[in-house]
Amino acid sequence: MRSVGDRYWSSGATSSGSVELRVVMLPTLQTGAASPQQHSGASMSQSPIVECVPNFSEGSDLEVLRQITDAIEAVDGITLLDVDPGEATNRTVVTFVGSPPAVEEAAFRAIACAAELIDMSGHRGAHPRMGATDVCPFVPVAGITMAECAEMARRVGARVGSELQIPIYLYEAAASTPERQNLATVRTGEYEGLAARFGDLTQGPDHGPRAMDDNVRRTGATAVGARPFLVAYNVNLNTRNTRKAMKIAARIREKGIIRRDERNEIVRDAEGKAVRDPGMFQKVKAIGWFIEEYDRCQVSINFVDHRVSPIHEVVDAIRRVADEEGVVVTGSELVGLIPLEAMLAAGRHYLRRQGLNPGAPESDVIETAIRSLGLRDLGPFDPAERIIERRIASDGPLVKETLRGFADRLASSAPAPGGGSVAALCGALSTGLAAMVAQLTTGKKGYEALGDAVDEMALAAQGLREGFLADVDTDTAAFDGLMAAFGLPRKTPEEQAARKEAIQAATTHAIEVPLRVLERAAEAVALVEVAVTGNRNARSDAGVAALTAEAAAEGAWYNVCINLEGLDDADAARRYRERANTALAAVTLRTTALRAQVRTQLGGFDA
């Protein structure tokens, strides 16, 4: 491992023959091809998050790599996660994340920088390659679809082809034809074969030049695409028998296992190729090997798409297959980072298996996943360091406050936090209470008829709660942004125009945040309606959930309306008010009925 300034550079590749090299590097990375170890990571975000993993055809010149990563980090909103150079491959894998617009811009700048600094005409390396930036995939992490990432890839590819005059091949989810979905097909012939491909209409690039001029000789071509998040994962076994580890891996991976007849001879098809029985899981690559460091075998896995084959399902299957082989699973380890979605799916799976409500707070769900998967059996596992969303963002300052601290801030002379943040907090309290009632109902005698309704209600409540909590800080930030816009200079006509535009943009944001809280409160009331049918011992809690949902809605409506006064666009103001009035009317109607229902449940109320 080599240090350049305050950044660390690692060497080594992920296991199981991944299509693109990828090891997430963080401050305490231990290297080694067999079993990369602990890294750093994570924090929460409500906004769309995209990962980008460009591979550059330079593996030893650290100054070149520094300039490329500096270009990436110069874009606001980008977090650089990994710089992984390899001298033998003469290739470096860089991993960064951020919002979609920021990631698009950073990818373009990185490709432009590499085109200036890397000359492909003399490049040599062990890894297949065809350009200074060889591949540039966009990966959906949270709040964004694969289709949207594919559109990002197409936009960046078109821009690079047009502005930088680099031949661009689109691949995987962004591919222009089915044949180009496979990266190996796109990279056929590598750099040396580009000239011949350019002369073939069916083999030419999707964007950019189709001639091997001096610029293209230097830059080569780049494959730009979109693919799922790759999770590298190892499952540890209590055996040194590599054959058993390989057999377990073969049974669970998509590629499957070679079929043998009763004489234990390989079964072959008419062309003489070995016949394989398909494995248990699609989008899963796996290999069994022995790890000297641990003095035991592992099943090393690449989850090409964890949504198709969830990690917990594969781990459970390995446990079953291992048991058939007389082998015991002794824990597992994550290589790099993992999306929050995968950990929540695992935790909820194991909660359900215990007969518990899966709608627990995220921290509890994640802890259940860690323990159930055995992620601490070989060493520490800190979710704040290993979950990608927690790596790149965190709770806002108000959410991090103690109750005393928040109340003191609220009672100070500062104009924010104010009613908007309190309205969002009321929404979080309402959904928190609804989730609590659901968990107190699941599995309790006499409530069997509610079935999955309370489980689904708790899951929905936890999701809404996270949104409300984020908006506690977002509302205050929106107010601060509005004040900053009013404070802009206005001496010249140009400054006055810019100030007016900024004020209108900030006013719109200050309307949309509480409107979002208000409309989310309407969703929360529907969950409270389920809560009031739950555990009778929590009737008062369900009642308070209704009251705080109503307070969230009413308070948010106030904040929408007061900010509408500053919006110049009368049509937009009318539309915002209609949405706010519709949501508030629905909440008021339903919470009035809920209040009466809870009062009756508690013995009635005589005015």
N, C-alpha and C positions, 0 to 999 in steps of 0.2 A: 504494500500500500504506500502510495506516495502522496505527500501533502503539498498543495499549491496554495499559499496564503491560508485562508481559513476554510478552504474546501478540501475535501478528501476524495481521493481517486482510488477506485478499487479495480482489481483484475479478477477474471474468472467468469464463468458462464453459468446460467441456470441449467438444471438437470433436464433429462428426458428429451433432449433434442428439440428445444423450442425453435420455432421458425425464426424468431429474431432474438438475439442475445438480450437478456434483461435481468439485471440484479439491482434491486433498489438499494442504494448506498446511503447510509446515514452515519452520524458521528462515530459510532463504535463498531463499525463493520469489521468482522473477521472474514478473511478471504479464504478461498480454497474451492476447487472445482467440485469436490465430493459433496460438501454440505455447508453452504453459506449459512452463517449464524445470525445472531441478533443485530437488528438495525434500530433506527429510531423512527418516529412517526407522529402523528394524527391529531385532528380536531374536527369539530362539527361545522357544517355549513348548510344553509337552506337553499343556496343558489346552485344553478347547474355547474357541474365540475367536469372538465375534460382533461384526460391525460394525453400527452404526446410523447412518443418514444422514437425520435429520429436517430438513425444510425449513420455515423460519419466515417468516411474512408481515411481515417488517420488515427493511429493508435499509440504514437510515441512522442510526438511534438506537443508538449504540454502548453506551449505558448499559443499555438494554433487553437488548441482546445479551449484555452482560457478565453480567447477572443470570441469564439463561438458561444460559449456559455455566458459571457458578459453581454453579448447581443440579446440573448434570451432573457436574462435577468433585468435588462434595461426596460422591459415592458412591464408597466404597472399591473399588478394583480397576478403575477406569475410566481410560483414557488418551484425552485429547482430541487428535485429530489435525488437525482443520481447522475454521476459521471463515471462511466465504467470503461476505461481504455484497455485494449488488448494488443500487445506488441506483435504476437504471432499472427493474429488475424489482421493486424494493421487497421483496426476498426474501433470506434468508440460509440457506446450506446449512452445516450443522454435521456433522462426522464424528467419531465416537468409537468405541472398541472396548473389549472386556473380556470377562469371563466371562458366561455367559447370565443368571444371577440379577442380576448388577450392571448389565448392559445394560438388562434389563427395568425395574429400579428407576430408573435414570437417565433412560430414555425417559419414564416416567410423570412424574417430577419436572419434566422439561423441558416436557412438554405442559401440566402444571399451571401452571408459571411463565409460559409464553407466554399461557395463557388469562387470567391476571391482568393482564398488561402490554400486550397487543396488542388493540386494538379494531377488529374487522373492519368495523364499520358505516361507517367512513369510509376504508377501505383502497382505494388505487389502485396499480396496478403493471402492467408489461408482461407478466409471466408468469401463466399460468393458475393460479388458486388458489381455495380454498373455505373455508379456515380459518386461525386464528392459527398453529396447527401444521398446515400443509397436508398434508404426507405424512410418514410415519414408517416407513420400511422397515427390516427386519432382514435382515442378509446373513451367510450362513455363510462363515467364513474358514478355520477349521481345527478338526477334531475334532467337528464337528456337522453334521447333515444339513439339507437344505432343509426337510424335513418338520418337524424340530424347531424351526426358525426360524419356520415357519408357525404352530406351536402357541404359540410365544412371542408372535407378533403377535396371535393370537386372545385370549390371556390379557390382554395389555396393552389391547387394544381393549375387551374386556368390562369391565375395571377402570376405564378412562377413562370409558366410557359410564355406568357405574354411579355412581362416586364423584365425577366431575367434571361429570356431566350434559352431556357433549359428544357430538353425533351422530358415530358411527364407521362408516365404510365399510371393509370388508376387501377387499384387492386382491391381485393376482398370486397367489403360491402359497398365500396365506391366504384367498383369495376364497371366499365362500359359494355363489356360482353361477359358471358358466363365463363369463357375460357380464361379471362384475366383475373378471376377471383383468386386463383392460386398464385402466390408470390413466386414460386419456383418457375412457373410458366412465364410470368412477366419478365423474369430476370434471365431467361434462356439466352445462352451465349455470352452473358455478362458484358462487361465493358468492351471487350475485344470483338464481340459480335454485333455491336450497335450499327456499324456502317451497313452491314448486310441487311439488317432488319429494316433500316430506314428506306431501303430500296424496294421493300415489299409493302404494298398498300395495306395488307392485313396485319403486318407486324409493326407498323409505325406507331409513334407515340399518340396519346390522346390530345396532348397540347404541346405547343412549342415547336421548334425547328425539326425538320426531317432530313437534315443534311449534316455530315460530319465536318463542320467548319472548325476554325481555330478555337472558337469559344466552346463548342461542344466537346472537342478533343480534351479540353481542360476540365470541363465540369462533368462530362458523362451525362447519364440520364438518371432521373429520380422516380421511384415508385411512391406514390402518395395514396393512402387508403384509410379505411376505418375497420377496426376489428374489436372483438370483445376484450375485456380486461383479462390478462393472463395471470393466474394465481399459481405460483410455484409452492409445492407443499410436500413434506416428507412424513411418512408414517413409520414409526419405529417398531421393530419386532424383537422378541426375546430369543433370537436364533442367530447363529453364524452361518447357517446353511443358505448359501446364495441361491441354490436351485429352488428352494421353497419360496424365497422372496421373489424370484423371477416368475415362478408359477402363479403366485398371488397377483403380481402385477399384470401378467398376461390375461388373467381371467377378468380383471376389472376394466382394463383399458379398451378403447373402441376398436383398436386393431385386432384384439382377440388373441387366441392361442392356436397354434398349429395342430390340426387334427391328426390323430394316430389311430391305426387299426388295432385289432386284438393282439397282433404280434409286436405292437409298439413301433410299427414302421410308419413313416410319414405318408399321409394320404395325399395323392396328387391329382390334379385335374387333367383334362385331355391334352393340355399344352405342357404338362410336366411341372406346373407350378404347385407349390404346397397349398393345400386347402386349409383355410382358417375358420374356426368357429368364432363368430362375432363375440366381442366382449360385452360386459354388462352395461357399460356406460358410454354414451356418445360424447364427443368433444373432450375426451380424457386421454392423455398420453401417460404412460407409466413404465417404469423399469425397476427391477429389483437389483440391489447391489449391497456390498459389504462396506461399512464405514469403520475404518481403523480407529478413528477418534473416539467412537462410541463402543467399539468392540461388539458390534451387532449389525444386523442387516436392516435395510430400509426399503420401503416401497416409495420411490420418488415419483411424484406426479406433477404434471402440468395440466391445470384446468383451463382448457382453451376457452370455455364458456361456462362459468359456474352457474349460470341461470339454467342451462340445459341439464347439467349434471351437478346438483348442489354438493358442496363439500361434505356436509354431514351425511348425506346418503352414501357417498363413496366410502367415507370412513367406516360407517356402519357395515357396509358390505365387506370391506377388508377384514373387519373383526370376525364376521361370519365365516369367510373363506379361510382366514388364518386358523380359526378354531378347527375347521375340517382338516387342516394340515397339522394339527397339534401344536400350533404356534400361537403365542399371545401378543397382542398389540400392547406396547408399553408407553404409548404417548405419541405425540406428533409435533412437528415444528413447521412454522411458516417461513418461507424464504421471501424476504421483502415485505411488501404491504398487501393489504386485503381491503376490498370495499366493505363499507359498513353493511350494505345490504346482505352480503354473504354471512357475516357474523350474526346479524339479527335473524336471518332465516334459520341458522343452526341453533341459536339459543331458543327460539320459539318452538322448533321441532322437539328439542329435549324437554322443554317445559310441558308440552302437550303429552309427551310420553309419560311424564310423571303425574298426569291428570291435573295439571295446574293451568291457570289462565295464561295464555301467551302474551297478553297485553300488559306485561310488567314494564316498569321504566326501562329505558334503553340500557342504562348501566347494569341493571340486574340481568337483562337478557344477554348482554355481552359476557358478563361474568359466568352465566350458565353455559354459554358456548365454549368459553375458555376451559372450564373445568371438564365439560363433557367430552371435548375433543382431545383433552390431555395436552394442551398447549403450554402448560407450565411444568410438565414432567421432566424436561431436560434443562430447563433454565427459566429465567424470568420472562414474563410476557406482559407488557404494559400496553393496554389498549390505546392509551393516549399517544403511543409511539408507533403502533403497528397498523392502525386503521386509517386509511388514506384520508377520509374526510376530517378526521381529528388531527391529522398531520398538518393540514393547510389552513385551518381556521379554528376559531375558539368561540366560546360564549362571550357576549359583549360585557362591558364593564358593569352595567346595571344588574344583569343576571348573575354575575359573579359576586355581587354584594351580599353581605349578611342582611337579614331582615332589618336589624337595627340601622345598618348603614344606608339601606334603601330608604327607610322611613325618615332618617335624618336628612338625606338629600332632598327628599320630597318636601320636607318642612322648612327648607332653607329659602333664602331670597332668590335663588337661581330659578329662572323660568322653566327650566327643564331638568329632570323629568317632570312631566305634568300629567294632565288628565288622560292623554292618549296612551302613555306608558302604563298608567294604572288600569285603563280599560283592557289593554292586552294582558296585563297580569291577572285581571279578573277572569279572562278567558282561560288562562293557564290553570288557575285554581279550579274553575268549573270542570274542565276536562280531567284534571287530576282526581277530583272527587268521583267523577263518573267512572274512571278506570278503577279506582279503589273499590267502589261498590261492586263492580263486575267481578273483581278478583275475590271478593268476600262471598260471592254468589256461586261461582264455578265449583262444581263438585259437592255442593251442599244438598242435603236431603230435603226434598220438597220443592226443589227448583229445577228438576230434571227437564220439565217441559220447555224451559228456556233454551235448552240445547246449546247450539253454537252461538246463539244470538249475543250472549253476554261476552263470549270470547271475542267475537268480531267487534262488538262495541268497544271493548277495552283497547283493542289494536287501533281502531280508528281514533279513540280518545287520545292515545299516546302520540299519534301522528299530529293531531291538531294541537296538542299541548306544546310540542316542539315548535310549531309555527307561532303560537302565541308568545312563547318565551323569546323567540328571536325578535318579534316585533316590539317587545318591551324596549329594546335598545334601538331598533330601527325607527320607531316613532320619535325618540329623542334626537337621533341623528338627522331625521328629516327636518325637525324644527331647527336644529343647529345649521343645517344647510340653507334653510330659508333665511335665517339671520345673516349668514355669510353672504348670500346674494344681495341682501339689502345694503350690506357694507361695502359693496364694490364701488370703485371710483366712477364719477359721473361728470367729469369736467368737460370732456369733448363729446360731440355728437356720437362718435363711434363707441365711446365708453358708455354713454347713456343707452344706446341700442343694445350693447352687450349685457348691461346690467338688467335692462327690462327683460331680455330673453332669459337670463339666468333666474330672475325672480319668478317668471311664469313656469319655468321647468321645475324649480324647487317647490312652487305652490302645488303643481300637479302631483309631485311626489308626496307632499304633505297631505294631500287628499287621498291618494291611493292607499297609503299605509293604513290609516284608520278604516277606510272602506273595506280593505282586506280583513281587518279584525272583525268588523261588523258582519260581513258575509260568512266568515268562519264561525262566528258566534251562532249564526242560524244553523250551521251544521252541528254545533255542540248541543243545541237544544234537542235535536233529534236523538242524540245519544243519552241525554238526561231522561228522555221519555222511556228509554229502556231501563235506565238505572232505577227509576221509581217502582219498577215491577220486580226488582231484585230483592236481595236479603232484607227482610223486615227490620232487622236490627240496625240497618244503615239507612232507614227512611229519612232521618234528619240530615244525613250527609247528602242524599240525593236531592233533598229540598234546597240545601245551600248551593248545590251545583246549579240548580235552576236559577236561583237568585243571582249568583255571580255571572251566569251566562247572560242574564238580562242586563246586569250592570255593565258587562263588557259591550253589549250591543248598544245600549243607550249612550254610554260614554263615548264610544267610537262614533256614533251618529253626531253627537255634539261637535266632535273634532273635524268630521267631514264638513259639516255645515259652516263652521267658523272659517275654515280655509277656503270654502267656495267663494267667500266675499272678495278674495283677492285674485280670482281667476278671470281673465279678460274674455276668454272664449265662452260666449253665452251658451252655445249649443253643447259644448262639453260639460259646462256647469249643470245644464238641465239634465243631461244623461247621468251624471254622477248623482245628482239629487234623487232622481227616479230610482236608481239602484239602491241608494241608501234608505229611502222611504220604504221600498218594497221589503228589504231585508228586516228593517226595524219592525214593521207591521207584523211580519210573520213571527218574529221572536216574541213580541209583546203578546200576541194572541196565544201562542203556545205556552209561554211561561205563566200567563194568567191562569190557564187551565191547570198547569202543573202545581202552582201554588195552592190552588183550591184542593187538588187531589192529595197533596202531602198534608195539608191541614186536616183533611178528613181522615187520613190514615192515622194521624196523631191524636184523634179524638174530637176533632171539630173545633171551630172557632166562633165564638159569639161576639159580634161587634158591639 
